[in-house]
């Protein structure tokens, strides 16, 4: 269970690592990496680090809403 502070920290972020994005979205890392690899979910590459903007994650999730 997340604490209130941990929930607020996520709202303050602009982008997160793929593992954190999967946790936030309630998805497995494999599912998230497939979306990245296919280009469905845009990401940023800064040096060796890949980041996913939270607005892109939200838009991607909304596009898959039933």
N, C-alpha and C positions, 0 to 999 in steps of 0.2 A: 504494500500500500504506500502510495506516495504521500509525502508530507506536503503541507500547504506551501512551504518554502520551495520545495523541488518543483511543484507545479508552476509557481511564479517564475522560477528561473527559466523554464522552457519558453514562457511567453516573452521573455526579454531577449531571447536569442533570435538571430536572423537566419542562421544556417547551422546544420548539425551533420555529424558523420553518418554514414549509411546505417551503422548498427543502432545508433540512437534514433534515427528516423524510423527504422523498423519497429523499435520499441514504442515510440510515440504513436505510430499508426496501428499498433497491435498486429503486425505482420511478421512473418519469418524473414530472416535476412536473405534467404535464397529468393523469395518472391520479390523483395526490393531490388536485389542485384539483377534479377531478370528484367525488371522494368528499366533499370539504368542501362543495361547492355542493349536493350531493344530501342532505346531512345525515347520511350514513352515518358520517362521521368527525367527531366533535365537536372544536371548537376554542374558543379564548378570543380575545376582541378587547380589547386594552388600548390605548386611544388609536387610533392608526392601524396598530398592529402586531397581526398575527394570530399566535397561538402554538398549537401542538398539544402536549398533554401526552403524554409518552412512554408512560404507562400506557394512554392512549386509543389511541395508535398500535399498541401491542402487542395490545390487545383487538381492534381492527379487523382487524389482520393474522391473528390467530387465528380470527376469524369467517369468514375466507376460505380457511382451510386445507382442503386436499383430503382 
